[in-house]
Amino acid sequence: MEAHRRHLGGAKRACTETQCPLTVVSNATSCCDCTILVVHYAMSFNDARRDAIRAIEEGHIQHEARDEVDEKNLLATGEVTPEQVVRLLKSCRGTQHSCKPHHQVPTIDVHVFKPEASLGHGQPKARWYIKLYFIEPNVWFISVHGSKQGGTP
C-alpha cells in the first residue's frame, strides 16, 4: 500500500488510504474518510540545520507575519541575505540549538539557533538568534536578528 507522506514540524503524517488525494496536511486529523497516522519524533539538531539550509538553498523561504518585523526578522527586511543565514546556521553547534512547540500550533516544532558568528569575512563575530519551523517544502522564519545577550551585530 503506497501512502502519501508529509513532514510537519517534527511529525510524520501518512495517509493509509491509497486512493486518498492528500497532498498537504496542516493540523488535520484526517484528510478524507481515511485515518491519518501521526508519529511524533524529535528532530535532531543536525536534521533541523540540514533541512533549513536545504530549504534556503532551494528558495523555499517564508516569513511568519508578526509585529516588529523590522527589528526581529532581518531576513524578511533584506538586511540579512539567505546566504548569510546559511553561514550562520553552518557555524552553529548543537549546544546552541533548542526546540519547543509553536505558541499557537503546538504540533509544530520551533527550532531556535543561537550561533556566535560573523555575517562575512572581516566582520566581527556576534551572537545571533534564528527562530524557524518547517511546513514542507518551506522553512518559515519567525526571527533572524542579533541577540540581546552576547553582543549585537
Buried (B, 14 or more C-beta within 10 A) or exposed (E): EEBBEBBBBBBEBBBEBEEBEBEEBEEEEEBEEBBBEEEEEEBEBEBBBEBBBEBBEEEBBBBBEEEEBEEBBBBBBEBBBBEBBBBBBEBBEEEBBEBEBBEEBEBBBBBBBBBBBBBEEEEEBBBBBBBBBBBBEBBBBBBBBBBEEEEEB
